[in-house]
């Protein structure tokens, strides 16, 4: 299973993700921000608090995304 090596939140609501196999993706969070589960992440301070949990990423408010989602839907 693919895991996340490094994760960086950018000011434009994108996530720069490097996976343990060396692949990289940029995941645009902007389309998800209107959804209830992610709406609090419109606050830049909260968005930057994203944490790498290996198989997924998570914010303090409980919002999360899987490594698979980041890899499959990232560019």
N, C-alpha and C positions, 0 to 999 in steps of 0.2 A: 504494500500500500504506500502511496506517495505521501511524504510528510514535508512540512515547511521548515526550511533552514533559517531564512531571515524574512522579515516583514517590515515594511516602511509605509507609514501613512503620509500621503502628500496633501498639501493645502487645497488641492483641487478635487478632493474627495475620491482620489484613486489610491489603490494599494499596490505597492511594488513588492512582488513575492518572488523569492528564490526557493526552489525546492531542493531536497537533498540529492536528487539526481543531476543537479546543475541547471535544470531548465528554469526559465524566468517567465513571469506573466505580469501584466498590469491589469488590475481589476477595477473597473469604474463603478463606484458605489452610487453615483448620482441617480440612476434609474430606480434604485431601491429605496431612496430616502422618503418618497411619499408613502410608502407602506408603513403601517402601524408598527411593525416589529423593528423598523430601522429609523423611524421618524426622529427620535431623540438624537441620532447621530448627525443631524443638521447642525448641532452645536460643535464647532470646530475643536473645542477643548476636549469634549467627550470622544469625538472621532479619533483624535490622536492617541487616546488611551487604549487602543486596540492591543491585544496581547496574543502572541504566538503560543498555541497549545500543542503544536506538532501536527496533529491530524485535523485541527480546526483552529479558527481564530475567534476571539471573544472580546466583547466590550464589557465594562463594569455594569451596564444596565441589563445584561443577559443576552443581548443580540449576538448571534454567532453565524459563521459560515464554514462549511467544510473545506478541507484542502482540495477535494475532488471538484467542488463547485468553482473554486478559484482557478484551478488548472483548466477545467473544461470551458469555462465562460470567460476567462481572461484572454487578453490579446498579447 
